[in-house]
Amino acid sequence: MTTTKTLGLIGLPYDANSSFMQGPGRGPEKIREALRSNHWNLTTENGMDLNACKWRDFGDMTFEGLSKKQVCEHIETRISETLKEVVALLSLGGDHSVSFPVIKAHSKRHAGLNVLHIDAHPDLYADFENNPYSHASPFARLLEERAIKRLVQVGIRTLNTPQKMQARKFGVEMIEMKDWRDDIELAFDGPLYISLDLDGLDPAFAPGVSHIEPGGFSTRQVIDIIAKVKGTVVGADVVELNPIRDPGPMTATVAAKLVKELFGRMA
């Protein structure tokens, strides 16, 4: 049995629910490569050395031969089991559909779970392309099941009428990118989960995503959000890295940097 100080990392290399192009299934592999690169060290900006911190990599899940529904159930079960061994867990996607079962598992462990969602897209479609498990719908599913207490979305810059109606229906708190100010205070009472879609960043900083949407956050702004948000961070995910579109690999390195800073907060 691990101690209560243990942090966890798990990969969810799944992109069958991507609506535009596949590729995010290779995200966990590329983020780990960037994280292990000897071009930098594993000290976070708040001074935590990941080499000295007790954390465990649980490897990647496998999904061969499973239907989309079975994948969702498999992820929820595995995350629930893993949460028994760690104080906080960071999941690597994969497309954003994996966040539905991951957050659902967290909500069963942490009563009154809040979610901070950083993204260009609200991912609130009630039904997108006849796929209830679409990466465009994870937060609709969570809200329908009343799995989370509060959802705050930042960086949004693609709010259309169907998703606006969904946000009103479920009381989603949304700060569109056009309304963002760096002095906005994000504060949560109780456990907090951070879901970070890399296309929440401007493509100048994170070009390696399937759904490029100009006008987003800088890397510095996202790091500051992670550092300054008020709440007890009990889990997080970093999703939608598409190595096929990633030069450098620039976006994988940005993702690894954000993983480091999320670990720093969770510790």
NORKA-V997783 format. One record per pair of residues at least 6 apart in sequence whose C-alpha atoms are under 7 Angstrom apart, sorted by the first residue. I is the first residue (numbers start at 1). GAP is how many residues later the second one is. D is the distance in Angstrom with one decimal. If there is no record, write none. Layout:
[[I GAP D] [I GAP D]]
This chain:
[[1 84 6.8] [2 83 5.8] [4 82 6.2] [4 83 5.4] [5 49 6.7] [5 82 6.1] [6 48 5.2] [6 49 5.1] [6 80 5.1] [6 81 5.8] [7 47 6.5] [7 48 4.4] [7 49 6.3] [7 79 5.4] [7 80 5.8] [7 81 5.2] [7 82 5.9] [8 47 5.6] [8 48 4.9] [8 49 5.9] [8 50 7.0] [8 78 6.0] [8 80 6.2] [8 81 4.5] [8 82 6.1] [9 47 6.2] [9 48 4.7] [9 49 5.9] [9 80 5.8] [9 81 4.9] [9 82 5.9] [10 47 6.0] [10 48 5.1] [10 49 5.4] [10 50 5.9] [10 80 6.5] [10 81 5.0] [10 82 6.2] [11 17 5.4] [11 48 5.9] [11 49 4.2] [11 50 6.2] [11 80 5.8] [11 81 4.7] [11 82 6.4] [12 16 6.9] [12 48 5.9] [12 49 5.6] [12 79 6.9] [12 80 5.8] [12 81 5.0] [12 82 5.5] [13 12 4.1] [13 13 5.9] [13 14 6.6] [13 15 6.2] [13 47 6.9] [13 80 5.8] [13 81 4.7] [14 10 7.0] [14 11 4.5] [14 79 6.9] [14 80 4.7] [14 81 6.4] [15 7 5.9] [15 8 6.8] [15 9 5.6] [15 10 4.9] [15 79 5.4] [15 80 5.0] [17 78 7.0] [17 80 6.4] [17 116 6.5] [17 117 4.8] [17 118 5.6] [18 77 6.2] [18 116 6.6] [18 117 5.8] [21 189 6.3] [23 219 4.9] [23 220 6.4] [23 221 6.1] [24 69 6.8] [24 70 4.7] [24 71 5.6] [24 216 5.3] [24 217 5.3] [24 218 4.5] [24 219 7.0] [25 68 6.9] [25 69 4.7] [26 217 6.7] [27 66 6.0] [27 67 5.9] [27 214 5.2] [27 215 6.2] [27 216 6.6] [28 64 5.3] [28 65 6.1] [30 222 6.0] [31 221 5.1] [31 222 6.9] [31 224 6.3] [31 225 5.5] [34 218 6.2] [34 219 5.3] [34 222 6.0] [35 221 5.1] [42 7 5.7] [42 8 5.3] [42 9 6.5] [43 6 4.1] [43 7 6.0] [44 216 5.9] [44 217 5.7] [44 220 6.0] [45 216 6.9] [46 218 6.6] [48 216 6.1] [63 8 6.3] [68 65 7.0] [72 29 5.7] [75 26 6.0] [75 27 6.6] [76 25 4.7] [76 26 5.7] [76 28 6.9] [76 29 5.4] [79 23 6.2] [79 26 6.2] [80 25 5.3] [83 6 6.9] [88 146 4.8] [88 147 5.2] [88 178 6.4] [89 145 7.0] [89 146 4.9] [89 147 6.6] [90 145 5.7] [90 146 4.8] [90 147 5.4] [91 145 6.3] [91 146 4.5] [91 147 6.5] [92 145 5.7] [92 146 5.2] [92 147 6.0] [93 145 6.1] [93 146 4.3] [93 147 6.2] [94 145 5.6] [94 146 5.8] [95 40 6.1] [95 144 5.8] [95 145 4.8] [96 39 4.7] [96 143 5.8] [96 144 6.2] [97 36 6.2] [97 37 5.8] [97 38 4.0] [97 41 5.5] [99 39 6.4] [100 38 4.8] [100 39 6.7] [100 41 6.9] [100 42 6.3] [104 38 6.9] [104 43 6.1] [107 6 5.5] [107 40 6.0] [107 41 6.4] [110 81 6.7] [112 36 6.4] [112 37 5.1] [112 78 6.8] [112 79 7.0] [113 35 5.2] [113 36 5.5] [113 77 6.9] [113 78 5.3] [113 79 6.0] [114 34 6.0] [114 35 5.4] [114 36 4.8] [114 37 6.1] [114 77 6.1] [114 78 4.8] [114 79 6.1] [115 35 6.2] [115 36 4.9] [115 37 6.3] [115 77 5.7] [115 78 4.8] [115 79 5.8] [116 35 6.2] [116 36 5.0] [116 37 6.0] [116 77 6.3] [116 78 4.9] [116 79 6.2] [117 35 6.1] [117 36 4.6] [117 37 6.3] [117 77 6.0] [117 78 4.8] [117 79 6.1] [118 35 6.0] [118 36 5.1] [118 37 6.0] [118 77 6.2] [118 78 4.9] [118 79 6.0] [118 82 5.7] [119 35 6.5] [119 36 5.5] [119 37 5.9] [119 77 6.5] [119 78 5.1] [119 79 7.0] [119 80 6.0] [119 81 3.8] [120 35 5.5] [120 36 4.4] [120 37 5.3] [120 38 6.5] [120 79 5.8] [120 80 4.4] [120 93 6.7] [121 35 5.3] [121 36 6.6] [121 37 5.6] [122 34 6.3] [122 37 7.0] [122 41 7.0] [123 12 7.0] [123 13 4.3] [123 14 4.8] [123 15 6.3] [123 16 6.0] [124 12 6.5] [124 13 4.9] [124 14 6.9] [124 15 5.4] [124 16 4.6] [124 39 5.6] [124 42 6.4] [125 11 6.1] [125 12 4.9] [125 15 6.2] [125 37 7.0] [125 38 5.9] [126 11 6.5] [126 14 6.0] [128 6 6.5] [128 8 6.7] [142 6 6.7] [143 27 6.7] [151 21 5.5] [151 22 6.2] [152 20 6.3] [152 21 4.7] [152 22 5.7] [153 20 6.3] [153 21 4.7] [153 22 6.2] [154 20 6.0] [154 21 4.9] [154 22 6.0] [154 23 6.8] [155 20 6.6] [155 21 5.4] [155 22 4.4] [155 45 5.8] [155 61 6.3] [155 62 6.8] [156 19 6.8] [156 20 4.5] [156 21 5.3] [157 19 5.9] [157 20 5.6] [177 39 6.7] [186 43 5.1] [186 44 6.2] [187 42 5.9] [187 43 4.4] [187 44 6.2] [188 42 5.8] [188 43 5.0] [189 42 6.2] [190 41 6.3] [190 42 6.5] [191 40 6.5] [191 41 5.1] [191 42 6.1] [191 43 6.1] [192 39 5.9] [192 40 5.5] [192 41 4.7] [192 42 5.9] [193 40 5.8] [193 41 5.9] [193 42 4.9] [193 43 5.3] [194 41 6.5] [194 42 4.5] [194 43 6.5] [195 41 5.5] [195 42 5.0] [195 43 6.5] [196 41 5.9] [196 42 4.9] [196 43 6.3] [197 41 6.0] [197 42 5.0] [197 43 5.9] [198 8 6.7] [198 11 6.9] [198 41 6.3] [198 42 6.0] [198 43 6.4] [199 7 6.9] [199 10 6.1] [199 12 6.7] [199 13 6.4] [199 14 6.8] [200 16 5.8] [200 17 6.4] [201 15 4.8] [201 16 4.4] [201 17 5.8] [201 18 6.7] [202 11 6.9] [202 12 5.4] [202 13 5.5] [202 14 3.9] [202 15 5.3] [202 16 6.1] [203 9 6.2] [203 10 6.8] [203 11 6.0] [205 13 6.3] [205 14 6.4] [206 44 6.9] [206 45 4.7] [207 38 7.0] [207 39 6.1] [207 44 6.3] [208 33 6.0] [208 34 5.3] [208 35 6.0] [208 37 4.6] [208 38 3.8] [208 39 7.0] [208 43 5.3] [209 31 6.1] [209 32 5.3] [209 33 4.8] [209 36 6.4] [210 32 6.0] [223 35 6.7] [223 38 6.9] [226 36 6.7] [227 38 6.8] [233 32 6.6] [233 33 5.3] [234 32 6.2] [241 11 6.9]]
